[in-house]
Structures are given as C-alpha cells and as structure tokens.
Amino acid sequence: MRGGLDDRPIPRPRPTIVMGAAALLDDLSAGELERLAAVVRERSGLAFGEARWPFLRNRARAMVARAGFTSTRRWLDELVASAERRGALYCEMEEALQVHETSFFRYPEHHGALREQILPGLVRPGAPRIRIASVGCSTGEEAYSIAMTVREGEARRAGPTPEILGLDVSRQALGLAVAGAYPESRLGTVPHEYRSRYFVPAAGALTVAPALRQMVRFRHHDIRRGFYLGRFDVIFCCNVLLYFTPVVKHQVLNQLADALTEGGYLFLGHAEGVAPSESSFVTRGLPAPFLYQRLGRHPATVALSRHA
Ligand SMILES: C[S@@+](CC[C@H](N)C(=O)[O-])C[C@H]1O[C@@H](n2cnc3c(N)ncnc32)[C@H](O)[C@@H]1O
C-alpha cells in the first residue's frame, strides 16, 4: 500500500505526559528507579544510566497517574509482572520511553552525500529500482526529507524512482508520519523553494503533497527483533542506536549490515558510530564520520561504537 501503513491501524496519539495528577503521588525512590531501569534494560534493550533518570522518572510518574495507581511501589510490581508477559502496561511504558525528536533535513550533509555521491552511482537507466529505509523514522520528517532529496537530484531522471520505507516501533509516531500534516513551525529547516513544491496548506497545517507521499510507505517494525523486509541500498538509522545498551546496539548493527546490499550505505547520527576496523563497514565522510559502506560477502561482524 502506497503512502500508508501496511500493518494494523494506528490509534491517534495520546499525550505521553500527564501533568498535575503525578504531583499527588509519592515520587519514585532511587531504588525504584534503579529497578525500573533494570527491567527496561533487560526487556527492551534500552539504556537508562543515571543521567537519564530524570526522564525515566517523568515518564514513570505520568504512567502511574494515567493507570490510576496511588502507589508507585504497587505500579512497579505490576509493571515488572507485565514485562514478563509483555502485557499492555509494560508495552505502554515502552512506548512512553521512546524519544521522537526529529526534524526535516536534520543532517543536511547526509542529504548532500545522498544526492551528490550515492544516488548518481545507483540510479542508472536499466538499473533495478533502489530501496532506501529510514529506520526509526519517528513522525516522518526524515523519510519525507529523503524523498525530497531524491526528487531534487539529477539522478532521479535516469532510472526508476527509488522506494522509501519509513520504519518505527512507535505506532503513535507512525500515525503522525502517515498523516503527513505538520505545523508551519516544523518546516523551518525545509528549503523555501521546496515548501511550495512539496507541501499544501490544509486546516492550519502543511500537508505533504501527493507526489512526495507516493514515494514513501510507513510500516511498524521493531529493529531489535530482526530485519525481514528485504535488502536496502541505503539505510538511514539516525539517533536510534544511541538509546540501546551496547549488546543490543551490536545486534542491531549486525542486522542493519545484513539488510544492506553489498556496497550499500548506512547513515548514522552524529553521536553514533561503527568501528570500521572490526566491522563489515568502511567509513565514508571523514573527518566527521556519519556514512558507512557495507563491504564483503559474509554476515557482518560489527564492532561496538566508541560511544557505546
Ligand atoms: C530520536 S528519534 C530519531 C528520528 C530520526 N531518525 C532522526 O534522526 O531525526 C528515534 C526513533 O527511533 C524509534 N525507535 C526506537 N527503538 C526502535 C526500534 N527498536 N525499532 C524501530 N524504531 C525504534 C523511536 O520510536 C523514535 O521514533
């Protein structure tokens, strides 16, 4: 299905943080936060060191209030039990712990490299249709930015239009990505001339134009649980790995390597990295590495990042 999710319908997003009611509750103690962080690490592979405890506490407070508990201890006991069976309480907590921060053309240099270095080599007359994934696409800005870069590039005219797939574990974020309607304030990083070309005003927002929408599909997918969507020529996986524990990051990098065609490209965020000496990737884009190219025929063995 083009321009939509080929999975279950997505409920409208709910606010993640409920203010006010939480103040009535006892705060989470350090011991409770530690227990919570351990459950989330073990069950979801998300790293919550002490520096991120204020965020964890905030989200937990909101969850306690929303679920109607009057004791954080009781809530935590229920949550731990729910985590064992991946119950609704735990799934809701996992969703609430995701960070969805994103923007259009978040990394202009990624788009420059895609347009100038990568697409001209891949999109040629007679070449097969190329596939690009935005893994952890959040509310869609990254995937639509890739679509704009593709449409603006000279290479587009040479071969079949690339297929772009946006993937995220969060159904709330995907709901917004599929809707493709953004307040004008979100479009500050979109080049001015693109706005009239690729967005149409609708009900107080700017909506992604059909020409762009046609190029992008969104799909619910948890990257921790394997990658079974075929091979991609280019994968953007920006600002996703940095929230994982080193072990999960390592597994996911291996999966991303397997999901890439030989010679395929991986874009990461600036705070993430692959150690090329011990991996199937070589670094491109030095001195500030953000682009990696997959080499070799064998399943990837990717070293942990120096940031892990
Ligand atoms: C900080 S946003 C990054 C958005 C975009 N890639 C960017 O750099 O602007 C991280 C996104 O990754 C998603 N995410 C986290 N864990 C994931 C997983 N296991 N599988 C797929 N998406 C995941 C989150 O839901 C969130 O929307």
The ligand as a Gaussian input file, in Angstrom:
#p B3LYP/6-31G(d) Opt

LIG

0 1
 C       15.163000      10.291000      18.218000
 S       14.081000       9.573000      17.035000
 C       15.056000       9.726000      15.569000
 C       14.242000      10.167000      14.376000
 C       15.052000      10.351000      13.108000
 N       15.715000       9.139000      12.737000
 C       16.030000      11.482000      13.266000
 O       17.224000      11.227000      13.450000
 O       15.626000      12.636000      13.217000
 C       14.251000       7.829000      17.420000
 C       13.118000       6.980000      16.852000
 O       13.519000       5.619000      16.877000
 C       12.400000       4.842000      17.200000
 N       12.838000       3.549000      17.716000
 C       13.348000       3.287000      18.935000
 N       13.568000       1.982000      19.092000
 C       13.209000       1.394000      17.927000
 C       13.190000       0.047000      17.487000
 N       13.588000      -0.932000      18.287000
 N       12.757000      -0.214000      16.226000
 C       12.329000       0.795000      15.423000
 N       12.299000       2.091000      15.802000
 C       12.740000       2.394000      17.037000
 C       11.654000       5.679000      18.231000
 O       10.299000       5.295000      18.354000
 C       11.846000       7.084000      17.672000
 O       10.752000       7.472000      16.881000

